[in-house]
Amino acid sequence: MGRAGITGEYTSHVLDEPMTESIGRLAERIKADVILTGRHGDSDVPMARPVGGTAFAIITRSRVPCLAVTIPMTMPLRQVLVAIDFSETSRGALIVGLSWASALRDRNGTAPVLTALHIRSDAVDAGSPDALIVRDVNHELDLLRRNAGDWAGVDVRGVTTSGTDVAGAIATHATAQHAELVVLGTRGGNPQRAPDLGSVSAAVLGKVNAPVLLVPPAVWADYAKDMT
């Protein structure tokens, strides 16, 4: 910790079990709000695993959000980006993103902006009226605002754009917006198949140059039930 320049109080834990299992159990035992992991830097080369093997195993099995970083996260938060697709996964991620934006905002300054970004796939949605897409985005944001009440202190906005490269569009928007945090829901592990982040989440990790908060099913499923 000293080499990292970290000061203040902290508790060290020595794990004598396989790291991927013991970290998850430790997080539950101490009621951790987040697990912090490193990841590979942004790259033009597609990566099946944009994080190391240990970090990948932790993220796909986690029961708490995982913050994957290559650079320090700027605080207080001013710009938070959440990718949405109208699924329970993204609804839960919206709530988590809102709670982080609210908790890490400048209490005495301008309210942070949370942008809900929907990428309309031209290949799939070409026949859908633009007004319908906008209505769906506004519906998601209305649900979010209704559940947030007055506690959040966050400016919530919606953006819809088109593109077939969803991860690339998310990364481009994050860069243009100077997002200090990108929030994504993940599929997580499935006992019947190999662990998986989801293709978009994995691709975004390899492209975006900002801290990425990954919200696993154990977290987003509970929040999504409230946003109906």
C-alpha positions in Angstrom: 0.0 0.0 0.0 2.9 2.3 0.8 4.3 1.9 -2.7 1.0 2.9 -4.2 1.0 6.1 -2.2 -2.1 5.1 -0.2 -2.4 6.6 3.2 -5.0 6.3 6.0 -6.5 3.3 7.6 -6.9 0.0 5.9 -7.1 -3.7 6.8 -5.0 -6.3 5.2 -6.2 -9.9 4.6 -4.1 -12.9 3.9 -6.0 -15.4 1.7 -5.0 -19.1 2.0 -7.5 -20.4 -0.6 -7.8 -20.0 -4.4 -8.0 -16.3 -4.9 -11.0 -16.2 -7.2 -13.1 -18.0 -4.6 -11.7 -16.5 -1.4 -12.0 -12.9 -2.7 -15.7 -13.4 -3.3 -16.2 -14.9 0.1 -14.2 -12.1 1.8 -16.3 -9.5 0.0 -19.5 -11.1 1.3 -18.1 -11.4 4.8 -17.0 -7.8 5.1 -20.1 -6.6 3.2 -18.0 -4.9 0.5 -19.7 -2.4 -1.7 -17.3 -3.0 -4.6 -14.4 -5.2 -5.7 -11.6 -3.2 -7.4 -9.7 -5.0 -10.2 -7.2 -4.0 -12.9 -7.7 -4.5 -16.6 -5.8 -4.2 -19.9 -5.5 -0.8 -21.5 -7.6 0.3 -24.5 -6.6 -1.4 -27.7 -7.6 -1.5 -31.3 -7.1 -5.3 -31.3 -10.2 -7.2 -30.2 -9.6 -9.1 -27.0 -11.5 -12.2 -25.8 -10.5 -11.3 -22.2 -9.7 -7.6 -21.7 -8.8 -8.4 -18.1 -6.4 -11.0 -16.6 -7.5 -14.5 -15.8 -7.9 -13.8 -12.1 -9.8 -10.6 -12.6 -12.0 -12.2 -15.2 -12.9 -15.1 -12.8 -13.6 -12.6 -10.0 -15.8 -10.4 -12.1 -17.9 -13.2 -13.6 -18.5 -14.8 -10.2 -18.9 -11.7 -8.1 -22.0 -10.9 -6.0 -21.0 -7.2 -5.7 -20.2 -4.6 -8.4 -16.6 -4.8 -9.8 -14.7 -1.6 -10.7 -12.3 -2.4 -13.5 -9.6 0.3 -13.9 -6.6 1.3 -15.9 -6.5 4.9 -14.7 -7.6 6.6 -11.4 -11.2 7.5 -11.1 -11.8 11.2 -10.9 -13.9 12.4 -7.9 -16.2 14.0 -7.3 -18.0 12.5 -10.2 -19.3 14.9 -12.8 -20.1 12.7 -15.8 -21.4 9.1 -15.5 -22.4 7.0 -18.6 -24.7 4.0 -18.4 -25.4 1.8 -21.5 -29.0 0.7 -21.7 -30.9 -1.7 -23.9 -34.3 -1.8 -22.1 -33.5 -5.1 -20.4 -33.6 -5.9 -16.7 -29.8 -5.9 -16.8 -29.6 -2.3 -17.9 -32.4 -1.2 -15.6 -30.4 -2.5 -12.6 -27.2 -0.9 -13.9 -29.1 2.4 -14.1 -30.0 2.3 -10.5 -26.5 1.3 -9.5 -25.0 4.1 -11.7 -27.4 6.6 -10.1 -26.4 5.6 -6.6 -22.7 6.0 -7.4 -23.2 9.3 -9.1 -25.2 10.5 -6.1 -22.8 9.2 -3.4 -19.6 10.5 -5.1 -21.0 13.9 -6.3 -19.8 17.3 -5.2 -22.3 18.2 -2.5 -21.6 21.9 -2.8 -21.3 22.1 -6.6 -23.1 21.4 -9.8 -25.1 18.2 -9.9 -23.4 15.4 -11.8 -24.9 14.3 -15.1 -25.9 10.6 -15.6 -26.4 9.8 -19.3 -28.3 6.8 -20.3 -27.0 5.8 -23.7 -29.0 3.6 -26.0 -27.3 2.4 -29.2 -29.8 1.6 -31.9 -28.5 -1.2 -34.1 -29.1 -0.2 -37.8 -29.3 -3.8 -38.7 -32.0 -4.6 -36.2 -33.9 -1.4 -35.7 -33.9 0.1 -39.1 -37.6 -0.2 -39.5 -38.4 1.2 -36.0 -39.7 4.7 -35.9 -37.3 7.1 -34.1 -40.2 8.3 -32.0 -40.7 4.9 -30.6 -37.0 4.5 -29.6 -37.1 8.0 -27.9 -40.3 7.0 -26.1 -38.7 3.9 -24.8 -35.6 5.7 -23.5 -37.8 8.3 -21.8 -39.8 5.6 -20.2 -36.7 4.0 -18.7 -35.6 7.4 -17.4 -39.0 8.1 -16.0 -38.8 4.8 -14.1 -35.4 5.8 -12.8 -36.5 9.2 -11.7 -39.6 7.8 -10.0 -37.5 5.3 -8.0 -34.8 7.9 -7.2 -37.2 10.3 -5.5 -35.4 13.4 -4.3 -32.4 11.8 -2.8 -30.1 11.5 -5.8 -29.2 15.1 -6.7 -28.2 13.9 -10.2 -29.2 15.4 -13.6 -30.4 12.3 -15.6 -30.4 12.5 -19.4 -31.0 10.1 -22.3 -29.2 9.8 -25.6 -29.9 7.6 -28.5 -27.5 7.0 -31.4 -27.2 4.5 -34.2 -24.4 2.1 -35.0 -23.6 -1.6 -35.6 -20.5 -1.5 -33.3 -22.2 -1.0 -30.0 -19.1 -1.2 -27.9 -17.3 1.2 -30.2 -20.2 3.7 -30.0 -20.2 3.5 -26.2 -16.4 4.1 -26.1 -16.8 7.0 -28.5 -19.5 8.6 -26.5 -17.6 8.1 -23.2 -14.6 9.9 -24.7 -16.7 12.8 -26.1 -18.5 13.2 -22.8 -15.4 12.9 -20.7 -17.1 10.3 -18.7 -15.4 9.6 -15.4 -17.3 6.3 -14.9 -19.0 3.9 -17.3 -21.6 1.5 -15.9 -22.5 -1.8 -17.6 -24.6 -4.7 -16.5 -23.1 -8.2 -17.1 -24.5 -11.6 -17.6 -22.1 -13.1 -15.1 -21.4 -16.8 -14.6 -23.8 -19.6 -15.6 -23.5 -23.0 -14.0 -24.3 -24.7 -17.3 -21.6 -23.0 -19.3 -18.3 -21.2 -19.1 -18.3 -17.8 -17.3 -19.1 -14.9 -19.6 -19.2 -11.2 -19.3 -21.4 -10.6 -22.3 -19.9 -9.6 -25.6 -20.7 -5.9 -25.3 -19.4 -5.6 -21.8 -16.2 -7.4 -22.7 -15.7 -5.3 -25.8 -16.2 -2.1 -23.9 -13.6 -3.0 -21.4 -11.1 -3.3 -24.2 -12.0 0.0 -25.8 -13.0 2.6 -23.2 -10.3 4.7 -21.5 -12.2 5.2 -18.2 -13.0 3.2 -15.1 -15.8 0.7 -15.8 -18.3 -0.4 -13.1 -19.6 -3.9 -13.9 -22.8 -4.8 -12.3 -23.4 -8.6 -12.0 -26.8 -10.4 -12.0 -26.7 -10.9 -8.2 -26.8 -7.1 -7.9 -28.8 -5.8 -10.9 -31.6 -8.4 -10.5 -32.6 -7.0 -7.2 -32.7 -3.4 -8.4 -34.4 -4.3 -11.7 -37.5 -5.7 -9.9 -38.2 -2.2 -8.5 -38.1 -0.5 -11.9 -41.3 -1.7 -13.4 
